[in-house]
Amino acid sequence: MKIMFVCAGGMSTTMTAKKLEEVSKKNGVEMTVNAFGTSGYLRQLETEHYDVLLVAPQIRHRFDVIKDSCAKFEGLIVEKIPPNMYAPMEPMVKKLFDYIMEKVK
């Protein structure tokens, strides 16, 4: 499963993304998680398939614009990352993992 995080610059989510890959592996799910800023996510979606796009809490005010821009990517799930799940600590990332798994059912 391929997950894309979209945040202000792409840097703040990198640690959480790597931790999510670790947690998913521990739970028997293969995930590739990449982080992109708001200026680069569409270009990436045009060249690579992603299953889920998650919008970071610090740009949640842009969620509707981002979701609308992703409408052309059939099957892409677009959601907000709940703030209580946005940190590179395992308990929070495990909640984020469970949240993602619920969305892809």
N, C-alpha and C positions, 0 to 999 in steps of 0.2 A: 504494500500500500504506500502511495506517495502522498505526503502531506506538505503543504506550503503554508508557512507563517508569513503574514504581511504586517510590517510594522513601519514606524516612521523612517528608519534608515536601514533596517536589516541587521543591525548589530545587537540590539538588546535581546533579541530572541534566540540568538545562536546557542547560548548555554542551555536554555530550556529545550531547544530542538535536539541537541545532543543527548540530554538527559532523557527525553521522550524516546529516542531510539533505544537507549539502554533499558528503560522500563518495558518497552514493547517486546524486546528480545527476551527479557525475563518472563514475560507472559506468553511466550510462544507465537508472537505476531511479528512478522518482518515489516518494518516501517523505515522508509527513507524520509527524513524531514529536512527541508531547506527553508531558509529565511530570506526574504527579499523586502526591499523598501517599496514605498508606494510608487516610485518612479520606474521600477523594474519588473514588477510582478506580471504585468500583461505580456510583456515581451517574452518572459519565461514560459507562460502558459501557451503561447503560440508555438513554441518549439518543443515543449515536453508535456506529456500527459500527467495530470495530478488528479487524485481522487477527492481530496479535501483541501479547502483553502480556509485558514483560520486567521481572523483579523485580531491583532493585538489590542489590549485594552486602551493603550494610549492613543489609538486612532479610531476608537469605536464610533466617534462622531462622523467618520467617513464611511461607515459600514454600508449604508444604502447605495452610495456611489460605487463602491467596490463591488458589491453584489450585482448591481445593474450591469457593470462593465464585464462581468463574468457570465452573463446569461447565454452568450454564444458558445460556451464550452459545455457541451452536453454531458450530463451526468456529474458535473462538478458540484460537490456539496460546499456551500459557503456559510460559515458560522462565525460568531464572535467567540473569542477566548474569554471565559468568565475571569474577572480579576483575581478571584480566590484560587485560581489554578495556574496563574502566570508567574512562575518563579522556578528556578532550577533546583528546587529541593524535592527529593523523591516523594514525600507524601502528597505534595501539590501536583506533581507531574503524574502520579498514579491516578489522581482524580481526573486530570486532563485526558489521560489515556482512556479511562472508563467513559468519559464524555464523548470522545471520538468514536469509540467502539459502539456506543449507543446510537450515534448519528449515522453510522454506515450500515446498520442492520437493515 
